[in-house]
Amino acid sequence: MTESDQALEKAEKLPCWKGSVKPEPLSGGITNTNFVVSDRGERFVVRIGEDIPVHGVMRFNEQAASLAAFEAGVSPEVVYAEPGALVLRFIEGQTLTPENVRQDDMLERIIPLLTKVHKTIPRYFKGPSLVFWVFHVLRDYAQTLRQDESRMSGELDTLMTTADNLEKEVGAIDLVYGHNDLLAANFIDDGDRLWLVDWDYAGYNSPLFDLGGLASNNELSPEQEQWMLKTYYGTEIGRNDFRRYEAMKCASLLREAMWSMVQEIHSALDFDFVDYTDKNLTLFQNALEQFKQNSENYFLKNHTLTVDKI
């Protein structure tokens, strides 16, 4: 029996169903196997997936985050949960694309939702919670990739030196509750409101990571980034704070690329992770070059230090 067949069987036999069900595969998941289930006139999304230690994905944390996110009013209702399975009420709506996210009127709806995630979920979160610190994630990925003789092993020393320097540039942080995976497909627009789904990587983090991830995953323009930061913080941020944001944005892109490197080795899902790795490495290198240029201009103006260390 294949992994997909096992997931289907598990989804079909969950004890929450009132009648006989036939789960229908739902596309889009690249760390879970997802289904839509109709049961006595209601529709649900079923997420099937075990812990993924190489990615720090722990299902107890995903379930707790999903429950708190529902209570906070930002995510669908959790109808049932057990180890390896999560059942959510189906939201009838449009899954966003990067093109949708880049629309100014959509960004005007996303930023208040993100602020609510960061500030409200901790009021409802119950039990132990994970911390998502991207620089720890990157170091852990590097160890996994070396151990498993990744095709990218020869690049890891350079990437880790860059990551260490980016961490220094980020500096001290504020701590909020982060979603930490702001891909466009994790937003659903039902016509009246936005929902945020998929809490696999949720945990306490700097708000800069979600902001940087939102910008990099959806290719926001520089003008939109400036607007996003001003709207989120309620004021114009200084050049030093913007540099810290740019460093975190670079780290978010590197994390996405290294996540994919690990998936190349460990995932059995039918997805071209090699291509995904290469695309995200290109985006990372482009963002890093822009960060260097912006930092060099800043440092030259302020006569402090150079950036040849990155």
C-alpha positions as CSV (number, residue, x, y, z in Angstrom):
1,M,0.0,0.0,0.0
2,T,1.4,3.4,-1.0
3,E,1.7,6.3,1.3
4,S,-1.2,8.0,-0.4
5,D,-3.3,4.9,-0.1
6,Q,-2.5,4.8,3.6
7,A,-3.5,8.4,4.1
8,L,-6.7,7.9,2.2
9,E,-7.6,4.9,4.4
10,K,-6.8,6.8,7.5
11,A,-9.0,9.8,6.4
12,E,-11.9,7.5,5.5
13,K,-11.9,5.7,8.9
14,L,-11.7,8.7,11.2
15,P,-14.2,8.3,14.1
16,C,-15.6,11.8,13.6
17,W,-17.7,10.9,10.6
18,K,-21.5,10.6,11.0
19,G,-21.8,8.4,7.9
20,S,-19.9,6.6,5.1
21,V,-17.4,9.0,3.4
22,K,-15.3,9.1,0.3
23,P,-12.3,11.4,0.8
24,E,-11.4,13.4,-2.4
25,P,-7.7,14.3,-2.8
26,L,-7.0,18.0,-2.4
27,S,-4.0,19.3,-4.3
28,G,-1.4,21.7,-3.0
29,G,0.1,20.1,0.1
30,I,3.8,19.4,0.0
31,T,4.3,18.2,3.6
32,N,0.9,16.6,4.1
33,T,-1.7,14.6,2.2
34,N,-5.0,16.5,2.1
35,F,-8.5,15.5,1.3
36,V,-12.0,17.1,1.1
37,V,-14.7,15.0,2.8
38,S,-18.5,15.5,2.5
39,D,-20.4,14.1,5.5
40,R,-24.2,14.5,5.9
41,G,-24.3,17.7,4.0
42,E,-21.2,19.3,5.5
43,R,-17.7,19.6,4.0
44,F,-14.4,19.3,5.7
45,V,-10.7,19.4,5.0
46,V,-8.6,16.5,6.3
47,R,-4.9,16.9,6.8
48,I,-3.0,13.6,7.2
49,G,0.7,13.7,8.2
50,E,3.0,12.5,10.9
51,D,5.7,14.4,12.7
52,I,8.5,15.5,10.4
53,P,11.6,15.9,12.7
54,V,13.9,17.0,9.9
55,H,11.7,20.1,9.5
56,G,10.8,20.6,13.1
57,V,7.1,19.9,12.3
58,M,5.4,18.4,15.3
59,R,1.7,17.7,15.0
60,F,0.9,18.4,18.6
61,N,2.1,22.0,17.9
62,E,0.1,22.3,14.6
63,Q,-3.0,21.1,16.3
64,A,-2.6,23.5,19.3
65,A,-1.8,26.4,16.9
66,S,-4.9,25.6,14.7
67,L,-7.1,25.5,17.8
68,A,-5.8,28.8,19.0
69,A,-6.0,30.4,15.5
70,F,-9.7,29.4,15.3
71,E,-10.4,30.9,18.7
72,A,-8.5,34.1,17.6
73,G,-10.8,34.3,14.5
74,V,-8.1,33.8,11.9
75,S,-8.4,30.2,10.8
76,P,-11.1,27.6,10.2
77,E,-12.7,25.6,13.0
78,V,-10.9,22.4,14.1
79,V,-13.6,19.7,14.1
80,Y,-11.5,16.8,15.1
81,A,-7.8,16.0,15.8
82,E,-5.8,12.9,16.6
83,P,-2.1,12.1,16.1
84,G,-1.4,12.4,12.4
85,A,-4.9,13.7,11.4
86,L,-6.5,17.1,11.6
87,V,-10.1,17.8,10.4
88,L,-11.1,21.4,9.7
89,R,-14.3,22.9,8.6
90,F,-14.2,23.6,4.8
91,I,-14.1,27.3,3.8
92,E,-15.8,28.0,0.5
93,G,-13.5,30.6,-1.1
94,Q,-10.6,31.4,-3.3
95,T,-7.1,30.3,-2.5
96,L,-4.8,33.2,-3.2
97,T,-1.9,33.3,-5.6
98,P,1.1,35.6,-5.5
99,E,-0.6,37.8,-8.1
100,N,-3.6,38.2,-5.7
101,V,-1.4,39.0,-2.8
102,R,0.4,41.7,-4.8
103,Q,-2.8,43.6,-5.3
104,D,-2.8,46.7,-3.1
105,D,-6.4,46.1,-1.9
106,M,-5.5,42.6,-0.9
107,L,-2.4,43.7,1.0
108,E,-4.7,46.1,2.9
109,R,-6.6,43.1,4.1
110,I,-3.6,40.9,4.8
111,I,-1.7,43.2,7.1
112,P,-4.5,43.5,9.7
113,L,-4.9,39.7,9.7
114,L,-1.2,39.3,10.2
115,T,-1.2,41.7,13.1
116,K,-4.1,39.8,14.7
117,V,-2.2,36.5,14.3
118,H,0.9,38.0,16.0
119,K,-0.9,39.6,18.9
120,T,-4.1,37.6,19.5
121,I,-3.2,33.9,19.2
122,P,-1.1,33.9,22.4
123,R,-4.2,34.7,24.3
124,Y,-5.8,31.4,23.3
125,F,-2.8,29.1,22.9
126,K,-2.9,26.2,25.3
127,G,0.0,23.9,26.3
128,P,3.7,23.8,25.2
129,S,4.6,25.8,22.2
130,L,7.5,25.7,19.8
131,V,9.9,28.6,18.9
132,F,10.7,29.1,15.2
133,W,14.1,30.8,14.9
134,V,15.1,30.7,11.3
135,F,18.8,30.7,12.0
136,H,18.6,27.6,14.2
137,V,16.5,26.0,11.4
138,L,19.2,26.8,8.9
139,R,22.0,25.3,11.0
140,D,19.9,22.2,11.6
141,Y,19.2,21.8,7.9
142,A,22.9,22.1,7.2
143,Q,23.7,19.3,9.6
144,T,21.0,17.1,8.0
145,L,22.2,17.9,4.4
146,R,25.8,17.1,5.3
147,Q,24.9,13.9,7.0
148,D,22.8,12.8,4.0
149,E,25.3,13.8,1.4
150,S,23.1,16.4,-0.3
151,R,24.0,17.5,-3.8
152,M,24.4,20.9,-2.3
153,S,26.9,19.8,0.4
154,G,29.7,21.8,-1.3
155,E,27.8,25.1,-0.9
156,L,26.9,24.7,2.8
157,D,29.9,26.3,4.4
158,T,29.4,29.5,2.3
159,L,25.6,29.5,3.0
160,M,26.1,29.1,6.7
161,T,28.7,31.9,6.9
162,T,26.2,34.1,5.2
163,A,23.4,32.9,7.6
164,D,25.6,33.7,10.6
165,N,26.2,37.2,9.4
166,L,22.6,37.8,8.6
167,E,21.7,36.7,12.1
168,K,24.1,39.4,13.5
169,E,22.5,42.0,11.2
170,V,19.0,41.1,12.5
171,G,20.1,41.7,16.1
172,A,17.8,41.8,19.1
173,I,14.1,41.0,18.3
174,D,10.6,41.5,19.6
175,L,8.8,38.2,20.1
176,V,5.3,37.5,18.6
177,Y,3.4,34.4,17.6
178,G,4.2,33.7,14.0
179,H,2.7,31.6,11.2
180,N,6.1,31.3,9.6
181,D,4.9,30.0,6.2
182,L,3.2,32.9,4.5
183,L,2.8,31.4,1.0
184,A,-0.1,32.8,-1.0
185,A,-1.8,29.4,-1.0
186,N,-2.1,29.6,2.8
187,F,-4.6,32.5,2.5
188,I,-8.3,31.9,1.6
189,D,-10.7,34.7,0.6
190,D,-14.3,33.8,1.2
191,G,-15.5,37.1,-0.3
192,D,-16.1,38.6,3.1
193,R,-13.0,37.9,5.1
194,L,-9.5,36.3,4.8
195,W,-8.5,33.0,6.5
196,L,-5.0,31.8,7.2
197,V,-4.4,28.0,7.2
198,D,-1.6,25.5,7.6
199,W,0.1,25.9,10.9
200,D,2.8,23.3,10.5
201,Y,5.6,25.8,11.3
202,A,3.8,28.0,13.7
203,G,5.7,29.2,16.8
204,Y,7.1,32.3,18.6
205,N,9.3,34.3,16.3
206,S,10.3,37.8,15.2
207,P,7.5,39.6,13.3
208,L,10.3,40.4,10.7
209,F,10.2,36.8,9.6
210,D,6.5,36.8,8.6
211,L,6.9,40.2,7.1
212,G,9.9,39.2,5.1
213,G,8.4,35.9,4.1
214,L,5.2,37.6,2.9
215,A,7.3,40.0,0.8
216,S,9.7,37.4,-0.7
217,N,7.1,34.6,-1.2
218,N,4.9,36.9,-3.2
219,E,7.4,39.2,-4.8
220,L,6.2,42.5,-3.4
221,S,7.6,45.6,-5.0
222,P,9.9,47.9,-2.9
223,E,7.1,50.4,-2.6
224,Q,4.7,47.7,-1.3
225,E,7.3,46.6,1.2
226,Q,7.7,50.1,2.5
227,W,3.9,50.4,2.8
228,M,3.6,47.0,4.5
229,L,6.2,47.9,7.1
230,K,4.7,51.4,7.8
231,T,1.2,49.9,8.1
232,Y,2.3,47.0,10.3
233,Y,4.3,49.2,12.7
234,G,2.0,52.3,12.4
235,T,4.9,54.6,11.5
236,E,7.8,54.9,9.1
237,I,10.7,52.7,10.2
238,G,14.3,53.9,10.3
239,R,17.0,52.8,7.8
240,N,18.7,50.6,10.4
241,D,15.4,48.8,11.1
242,F,14.8,48.4,7.4
243,R,18.2,46.9,7.1
244,R,17.3,44.4,9.8
245,Y,14.1,43.6,7.9
246,E,16.0,43.0,4.7
247,A,18.4,40.7,6.5
248,M,15.5,38.6,7.8
249,K,13.9,38.6,4.3
250,C,17.1,37.1,2.9
251,A,17.1,34.5,5.7
252,S,13.5,33.6,4.9
253,L,14.5,32.9,1.3
254,L,17.5,30.8,2.3
255,R,15.3,28.8,4.7
256,E,12.8,28.1,1.8
257,A,15.7,26.9,-0.4
258,M,17.3,24.7,2.3
259,W,13.9,23.3,3.2
260,S,13.6,22.2,-0.4
261,M,17.1,20.7,-0.3
262,V,16.0,18.5,2.6
263,Q,12.8,17.6,0.8
264,E,14.8,16.5,-2.2
265,I,16.2,13.7,0.0
266,H,13.4,13.0,2.5
267,S,10.1,13.6,0.7
268,A,8.2,10.8,-1.1
269,L,5.7,13.3,-2.6
270,D,5.5,13.8,-6.3
271,F,7.0,17.3,-6.6
272,D,10.0,18.7,-8.4
273,F,12.0,19.8,-5.3
274,V,15.2,20.2,-7.3
275,D,13.6,22.9,-9.4
276,Y,12.0,24.5,-6.3
277,T,15.4,24.6,-4.6
278,D,17.1,26.2,-7.6
279,K,14.4,28.8,-8.0
280,N,14.6,29.8,-4.3
281,L,18.4,29.9,-4.3
282,T,18.2,32.4,-7.2
283,L,15.7,34.5,-5.3
284,F,17.9,34.3,-2.2
285,Q,21.0,35.4,-4.1
286,N,19.1,38.3,-5.7
287,A,17.8,39.5,-2.4
288,L,21.2,39.1,-0.8
289,E,22.8,41.2,-3.5
290,Q,20.2,43.9,-3.0
291,F,20.8,43.8,0.7
292,K,24.5,44.2,0.2
293,Q,24.0,47.2,-2.1
294,N,21.5,48.9,0.3
295,S,23.8,48.2,3.3
296,E,26.9,49.5,1.5
297,N,25.1,52.7,0.7
298,Y,23.9,53.0,4.3
299,F,27.3,52.3,5.8
300,L,29.1,54.6,3.5
301,K,26.7,57.4,4.4
302,N,27.1,56.8,8.1
303,H,30.9,56.0,8.1
304,T,30.6,52.9,10.2
305,L,31.6,49.6,8.7
306,T,31.7,47.7,5.4
307,V,29.7,44.7,4.4
308,D,32.3,42.5,2.6
309,K,31.7,40.0,5.5
310,I,28.6,38.7,3.8
